[in-house]
Each structure stands twice: as structure tokens, then as C-alpha cells.
Amino acid sequence: MQQELLMELEGLVSEGRNPRTAEIDTLSSEDLLERINQEDAGVSEAVRRELPTIARVVDRVVDAFNKGGRLIYIGAGTSGRLGVLDASECPPTFGVPANMVIGLIAGGDRALRHAMEGAEDDEPAAAADLRGIELNKRDVVVGLTVSGRTPYVLAGLKFARTVGASTVALSCNPDSPSAKLADFAISPIVGPEVLTGSTRLKSGTAQKLVLNMLSTASMIRIGKAYGNLMVDLHATNDKLEARAVRVVMQATGCTANTAESALEAAGMEVKLAILTLLTGEELSTARQRLQAANGVLRAALRSGDDKSNRTTKEGKLK
């Protein structure tokens, strides 16, 4: 078994020894950091090469969202933590339910803070975790594994296929086992790490960039942004309340006092506050218009009469 595993690792790009950092332990702090930074510089280009596939996955996720489906990340170790991180940030950023984007990690919540390396080999746990969230055919499952061979993730992708869910493999090795299992394979090849096999570095960065794209682009496509403004954010603390006021000001050109009043009247619903200010409509009418536009602010603005199309200080967003 060990010999077989050694042979597998030998063939992985992410496990190779980087000749550019072979003597990194002899460098000064500044030179060491320069070398790390040089290696990181190529990550974005590796992700860029995967944009066509990432775009196809975004389209699939948007379709899933529109049909009541969910985006589900499943991974182990650093990959799993990155999935949980991205999922946990969607509700406050985009105002979506907590179960719309879900992150599953081998070993459960304890694995978020403590290394549980053995958990990645627990294949039955993957199916159990997916059953626990009632995975169904409307969902999209993204398997996160740098090597492309993590047993927990492979088992998760196999189970997802049995229920008819769409599957995506995100790895940093070409032609990986996970890629062969999935409907879509996103494989940014960032090469050997600064520290051999420490895939929390370049590989982790590449995964984070892709996850940023998947969730952000999908949310924008379903109307969670107006221009580049987060108009569905949940103002759950002082900072976010201030950000909500600022978003209303930026979208309408109004004063802070006006924005605060509009938000208070709208129950802190940023899109509704913006719509009332841009159209001058009563709250109930604006709410109906927004609902008719499926919550898409730009569509709601375009659906009204000439009054809603008047020029504002931020009219270029319309």
C-alpha cells in the first residue's frame, strides 16, 4: 500500500520538488519572501487558463439556484476549510439563506481548527455528510482536492452522481481521478510548491481564487449586485450598517441622512431603499415591483414608467 501511494505521489505535479526553492533555507528573510512572492505570481495565470471551464460551471450554478438548487463544496484539510470559508461568507455578503451555499469538510467542524489528516480517507463519511444535507439532483457539488485523489472527495463525487447532482472537480493536477469522475474539471496547474508538498500555499491560493469566482459570479448573475455594489448584504453589525448606508448613497447620489431614513423605512433592505429613492414610489409599490423582477434591482428599475428612468447622480448604473 505504501509503495503504491509513493508512486502516486511521485506522479503529482503538486508534490514535485521545486528547483527554484531548493536552497530556500539558506536565504535571508527578505530574499525568502521574494522567492515566495515570485512563485505566487504565477497562480493568477494558472487560474486564467481555466476561465472557460469556470464560466461553464458558473452557468450551471446559476441554473441550479434558479431551480431551487444549492452550491455544495466538499473537501478535506485546507481545501475543505477554504470551501467552508467561502460558503460561510455568502449569507452576509449576498443576503442568501445559510443552506444555499454549503461547505462540507472531512472530520466535521472540529477539522476546521484541528488537523484531522485521517479523516480524508473516510470514504463512507462523504456519502453520510451529503445525505445529511439531503443532496438532490438540483444541486451542484464541487469536490476540492489539490491532488485530485483524496478518498473522501472521490467518494463524495461518486455519491453525488448517483443522485443526479452536477459534479465539479477542482484540483491542481492534470487528468486527476476526481477530474475523470466529474462533469466539469477545473485544474489550475500552479506547479511544485515553495515547500515540497505544502499545498496550502500556491495550490490553496489557486483554489481560493476559483471559489471566489464561482460564488461571486453566480451571485451577481442572479441579481445580488447592482453595478459593483452589494445590494443584498445583511447589515448585522455596525460596520455592515455603515456599508449599507454607503451603498444606498453610491447608488442614488443621496445624502447619508436620506440613505439612513430610506433604509429604516425599508427594514434595512438595501435594494428596496434604493428603489424607493430612485423611483419616488411608495414602499409597497416598490416592493411589488422588486418582487415582480425576481429581486433583480436593475430589472425592477427598467420595468417602471418614465419616472423610474429619470437621471440621478448615479444614473450611469441604470
Steps between C-alpha positions, in 0.01 A plus 500: 500500500776744594692420183189566290439830679860606453471436127181703484657795681804480274280566198319805643604847384400644838736259679805574285815662632538860389852565365456875552472458877740211560722718720232722649612415854828689439333830406447813707146582602456757223649275231286209621187712476603618154523138387156417642355807332655403167337159522163650592513729195418212266186387679268753337614398153437134580145589605452719191562198277202331666255788446299331220426202724435719803249698292316180407482405867367845592225460240413162650492642854277790389263250341501299823427807713212598273350153545538491877829311496810563708877537460680248720873482564653179635865463592758404762769695681586841353274439200205421724565805717507724194164363390346558842646853504350592163163352590485674838559841344211478252209575739633833635639609164209406276207465739437135411384220732773314685417178314530644149881459496631224726853399591569144617837400644629154581493460876223757552522830685788385721715470188466874441733573793685175550695286254315173443705353220346154531155638425585542132509121461150451645303420186170401668494836681472688170175331400370538856580873501324550166200300613494718810432809290252311281700530180279491193519525122451878498827555687855562378779324693856632475765254616805682636821298497839633389631154419177397332513168685372565855276201588241706692453733201495223241235316699299821525510555124398139438205533735397830339486329163266231635239762594538690173670811641741691277863440594811716479859402578735776615857372518851616417613192311412417139286197412438420865265226624256768620503665156407170337204461738351847457288673238738798510871504584670823611873436522725803552852356481719715723798262512708382796465688827760717672510231768466162335149366542370793708193552285350763732731740311464553122243226460292637786520848353383371162205323660403813691508707181276250322255483791485881506404490134241223529303655784540867406425461130202274568355744753546794263327305224190446716471869587691534825686806372410833340799609301780403735300572815395231750131580515388188687744515790366431848573791734558294814757722673611863512750461217246338270236757589744773400576312181128473422464876538799553274362264235169690491688829473719370217206356306278808527725798567300583814630627835582276796191622687276420206657156461455424869135604489431294188667194650306534822173525308598199288586284800871521410436343159761672288342427160161619613644821644680571173192430294282737701756777471555456126132472413332711766243223541326397819663216689225248419509581127878475486490170686249358251713616209811341649317173560369501143861536381605197708703725726722635221534872565605601150205312349265661751624846403451428131150361546341823618375815336700803392523615860730208583727582211581853606863601516671485839849577615570129458283463191778330305438186707148467366 
